[in-house]
């Protein structure tokens, strides 16, 4: 309870602060609050994940404090929106990339997610990304466009390529997260509100996938193959959510990709839009494979896992609501756009 309340407090402090030191304080509270949740199982892999997470986040937080101090030293301003010093701006971009897990600072993220329980992995993929994205949103006017676009395209590429040869579901979702962050980062300079919309829809779809997998206890592709015996209807809706996360029309996940491509074209960045769209096809491949394993394919060889013919009758209204939103929000896109 203390950890969850601290998470809530840290996130609220960061997203509502104008002063660099308050934003840094919120990020530190967040980091310290999530560590007990990662290491809760006392498994060596979980402890390793907690230590990796702590070291990376502590280094990134120190860099944020360093960049804000240089900026205050040069300009006399502690306001987050007044980041005018170029050195501070580059340092801050690097620090936020470390916090989010953008390429080339992505190495910690799949390892930490793999060592965490499913629900903690969900928090790491969604809630913990919100404060750094808010800081990017507030400082978007003074960031280095070339550096951000390079990081964004590299993240989309690496998230797609590295996800292809994974068999662990949490690692696949980690690389999917890195690839989505690339989409959010490329548009933050031109339309920051679109970044927030992309993040909200990504969080919605990721939450649905994690909660569905947590219900069927599917941690590997091989267990996903047999999970349809536990809850057939849940697996069918999981396939829709995975395709939505891949960005296939007419599902919800198509909306942010469509709007980002449109905005990039308006900004005369058609080559960047073409590259990042082509790279999202890599992600589509492994989402299709996940969807295929979850519903369509029966394993051709005897599996090591017991088939559970006891069908789970308990349904979760939360998962049902999230799945509906993850698949059917596209017709409501005008309302979503006016709301942000």
N, C-alpha and C positions, 0 to 999 in steps of 0.2 A: 504493500500500500504506500509506504514512504517513497519507494522508488518511482512508482507511477505518478504520485503527486509531484515529486521533484521534476519528473519529465515534463509534466504539464506546466509547472512553474517556469522551468528553464526555457521552454519553447515560447511561453507567453512573454517573458522578460525580453527575449531576443527580438521577437517580431514587433514588439510595441515600443522599442527604445530608439531614441535619437542620438544617444551618446555612445561612443565606441566602447567605453569601459563597461557600460551596462550590457551591451550586446555580447561582449566577451564573457561577462559573468554568467549570462544565460546559457551560452554554449558550454561553459565549464560545468555548470549544474547538470546540464543534459548528459555530458560525457560521464560524470560520476554516477548519475542515476541509472544509466543503462548497463553499467559493468556488472552489478549483481544479477541482473536479468540474463545476461549472456552466460555468466559462469554458474548459474543456478544448479545445473545438473552435476557439477563436480567432476565431470569427465575431463581427462587430460586435454582433449581437443577443444573443449569449451573454455578451459582455463587459458589455453594458448590463444584462442580467439579473443578473449577478454584483454589479454596483455597486448596483443597486436593492435586492437582497437584503441586501447588507452594511449599507447605510444604515438600512433599516427595522429589521434585527435589532440593530444597534448602539444605535439610539434606544430600542428596547424593553428591551434589557439595562440601559441606563443608568437607565431608569425603574424597573426591578425593584430595582436597587441603591438608588435614591433612596427608593422606598417602604419597603424593609427598613430603611434608615438612619433614616427618620422613626419607624418602629415601634420600633426599638431605642432611639432617643432618648427616646421617650415612656414605654416600658415596661421598658427594660433587658433585653429578650429578643431573642436572635438566632435563636431556634428557629422553623422554618417554620410549625409548627402553632399558634404563639402570636401570630397576626396579629390584634391586638385594636383597633388604631387605625383609625377609619373612613376617614381620609384615605389611609392606607397601603393599606387594602383596595380603595378605588376606583382608586388609582394602579396597584395590582397587576393588577386586573381589566383595566384599559386596556392595560397592558404585555403581558399574556398574550394579549389579543385581537389586538394588533399582531403578536405572534410567530406566532399560529395563522393569522391572516388572517380573523378574524371581522369581520362588518359592524360599524361603518363603516371598519374598517382593512384592507379586503380588496383594495384596488386593486393592490397590488404582486404578489399571488399569481398571477393568471392570466398576467401579463406575464413573471414569472420562470419559470413552468413552460413557457411557449411558447418561451423562449429557451434552455431546457436540453435536453440529450439525453434520450432516453426513460428510461434507467436512473436518471439523476440526478433526473428528474421523479418517478420512483417513490419514491426516497429522500426527496425533499422532501415528498411527499404522505403518507408513512407514518412513517418513522423520525424525521424532524425534528419531527413533531407530538407525539411521545411525551413528551419532557421537559416542555414547557409544560403538557400535559394532566396529568402527574404533579403539577406544582406546584398546578394548580387542584384536583386531587384532595385534596392535603394541606391546602389552605387552605379547602376547600369550606364549613366551618362558619361562617367569618367573612366570606363574600363578600356583596355586596349583591344580594338576590334580584331586585328589580325591574330593575336594570341588566342582569343576566345573561339574564333572560327576554326583555327587549326586544332584546338583541343576538342571542339564539338565534332568535327569530321573524323578525327582519330578515334574518339569514343564510339561513334556510330559504327566505324569499321571494326574496331577491336571487339566491341560488344557482340557483333554478329559473328565474326570469325571464331572467337574463343568459345562461343556458345555451341558451335557445331559439334565438337567432339566430346561433350560432357554427358555423363550418364546420371549424375546427381541432380535432382530437381532444383535444390536450393542454389547450386552453382549456376544452372541455366538461368534461373530467375535473377541472380546477381548480374550476369552478363547482359540480360535483358534490361536491367535497371541502368547499367552503364550506357547502353545504346540509347535508351529514352532520355537520359541526361544530356546526351549529345544533341538531341532534337531541341531540348529546352534551352541549352546554352547558345545554340546558333541564332536563336530568334530574340534573345533577351535585349540585345542592343537596339533592335528595330521596333519591337512591340512587346514590352515587358509584361503586359497584361496577358498576352497570349501564352507566355511562359507559365504564368500562374494557372491558366485554364488547362494547359497540357499537364501540369503537375497534379492538379486536382483529379483529372480523369485518369491519369496513370495510377494515382494512389487508390482510386476506386476499383480499378480493374485488378491491380496487384493484390489488394485486400481480399477480393473475391477469390482469386486463384489460391492464395495462401490458406484462407479459411477452408476452402473446399478440400485442398490437399491435406490439411490438418485433420479434417473429419474422417477421411479415408486412410489416414496415416501413410500416405505415399511419399517416400523420401527418395526413391530411385525409379528409373524408367521401368525396371523389371517388376517392381511392386505396383506401378501404375497399370501395367498390363492386366493384373488380376484384381484391381480395385473395383472394377465394374460389378463384381459379384456382391460387393458390400452395399453399394448404393447406385443402382443403374441410372436413376434420374439425375442424381448429382453429377455423375460423370458426363452425361449428355450436355448438361448446362455448362460444365467445366470446359467442354470442347468449344462452345460458343464464346466463352470468356477468353480463352486462349487465342482464338481467331480475332477477337476484338483487340486484344493486346498487340497482336501482330499488325493491326491497322487495316484489316480488310473491310471494304464497304459491303453492306450498309450498316455495319456495327459501330458502336460508340467510338472505338479507337481510331476510326478513319478520320473523325472530325479534326483533332489537333494536327495530324499530318497534312491534311488538305489545306487547313488555314495557314500552316507554316510555309508550305510550298508556295501558296498564293502570295503571302507576304514577302518571301524572298524574291519572287519574280517581280513584284512591284518595286523592290529595292534594287532592281537590275543585278540580281545575284543568281541568275539562272544556272550558271555552272555549278555553284555550291548546292543549289536545290536539286540538280540532276544527280550529283555525286551522292548526296545524303539519301536520296530516294532509292538509288541503285543499291546502296549499302543496307537499306532496310529490308531488301529481299533476302539477305543472309539470315536476318532475324526471323523472317517469315518461314524460312525452311525449318528452323528448329521448333518454332511454334506449331507448324503443321505436324512435325514428328511427334511432339507432345500430344497434340489433339488426336493423332492417329492411334497412339498407344493408349490414350485414355478411353477411347470409345470404339474404334473401328477394328483394330487388330487383335486377334487372339494369338498368344505366343505359339510359334510352330514347334517348340521343343518343350519337354517337361520342365516346369519351373521349380525353383527351390522353395517357393512360398506356398503355403497352404491356401487352397481356394476356400473362401469363406462363403458358404451358401446361405448363411444366416443374413438375410437382407435387413439392413438397418431401417427401422420404421420411424425413428425419431427424426423429425425434420427441423431445420433451423430457419426461423423466419428472417433472421439477419442475412443469411447466405442467399435466401430466395430474393430478398429485396435488392441486395447488391448485384446479384446476377442479372436481374431484370434491368437495372440501371446500366450495367456494363455492356449489355447487348443492344438496348433500345433507346439510347439517348439521342441518336443522330437527328430524328425529326424535331427534337426540341432545341436544336442548335441556335436558332435566332434568339430564343429566350436566354440561353447560356451566355451568348455573346453580349447581350444587353446588360446581363447581371454583373459582368466583370467590367 
